[in-house]
Amino acid sequence: MNEEKIYNCEENNATTQAINELILKKLFSHYGVILTDKDPMPLYGLKLLQIIVERNSAFITILKKLKLISVLLEYFAIGHQKFNGFIVKIVKLIV
């Protein structure tokens, strides 16, 4: 997603549309499980989610619809075992 020739949400080319569809249909439907699974899965899930939201902020709306924002905000609490830099960046993008 970091390569503009492959993923560019402004141009919305065929590759970008295919990646968006894959994220929406295959990945986000399982994100609640990914974030609540045993370590290290949530860490990888948060890292991937950070990249997704950075590249296309429209996915924040989808996260709200899937009620995943509340899970992310729980992780944002100081002292939570899953609090990390990825969650800080995601919450910053949400706000």
C-alpha positions in Angstrom: 0.0 0.0 0.0 3.0 2.3 0.3 3.7 2.2 -3.4 1.7 5.0 -5.1 1.9 3.2 -8.5 0.0 0.2 -6.8 -2.2 2.0 -4.3 -3.5 5.5 -4.8 -6.8 6.3 -3.2 -7.0 9.6 -5.0 -6.8 8.1 -8.5 -8.8 5.0 -7.5 -7.3 2.8 -10.2 -8.2 -0.9 -10.8 -5.4 -2.1 -8.4 -6.5 0.3 -5.7 -10.1 -0.8 -6.0 -9.1 -4.5 -5.8 -7.0 -3.8 -2.7 -9.9 -1.9 -1.1 -12.3 -4.7 -1.9 -9.9 -7.2 -0.4 -9.6 -5.1 2.8 -13.3 -4.6 3.2 -14.5 -8.1 2.4 -11.7 -10.4 3.6 -9.8 -8.5 6.2 -12.1 -6.1 8.1 -14.8 -8.8 8.6 -12.2 -10.7 10.8 -10.6 -7.7 12.5 -12.4 -8.0 15.8 -10.9 -11.5 16.1 -7.5 -10.3 15.0 -7.4 -7.6 17.7 -8.6 -9.8 20.5 -6.5 -12.9 19.6 -3.5 -14.1 21.5 -0.1 -12.3 21.0 1.5 -11.5 18.6 -1.6 -11.4 16.3 -3.0 -8.1 17.7 0.4 -6.4 17.3 0.6 -7.3 13.6 -3.1 -6.4 13.1 -2.5 -3.0 14.6 0.6 -2.4 12.5 -1.4 -3.3 9.4 -4.4 -1.2 10.4 -2.1 1.8 11.0 -0.8 1.5 7.4 -4.3 1.1 6.0 -5.7 4.1 7.9 -2.7 6.3 7.0 -3.1 5.5 3.3 -6.9 5.9 3.2 -8.7 7.7 6.0 -12.1 6.6 4.6 -11.5 3.3 6.3 -12.0 5.0 9.7 -15.7 5.2 8.8 -15.8 1.5 8.2 -14.1 0.9 11.6 -16.8 2.9 13.2 -19.5 0.9 11.5 -17.8 -2.3 12.6 -17.7 -1.0 16.2 -13.9 -1.5 16.3 -13.2 2.1 17.5 -14.2 1.1 21.0 -11.7 -1.8 21.0 -9.0 0.5 19.8 -9.8 3.1 22.5 -9.6 0.3 25.2 -6.1 -0.5 24.0 -5.2 3.2 24.2 -5.6 3.3 28.0 -2.2 3.8 29.7 -1.1 0.5 31.2 -3.1 -1.7 28.9 -1.0 -4.6 27.8 -1.7 -3.9 24.1 -0.9 -0.2 24.3 1.9 0.6 21.8 3.0 3.1 19.2 0.7 1.7 16.5 -2.4 2.3 18.6 -1.2 5.9 19.3 -0.9 6.6 15.6 -4.2 5.0 14.8 -6.1 7.0 17.5 -4.3 10.1 16.3 -5.6 9.5 12.8 -9.1 8.8 14.1 -9.2 12.0 16.1 
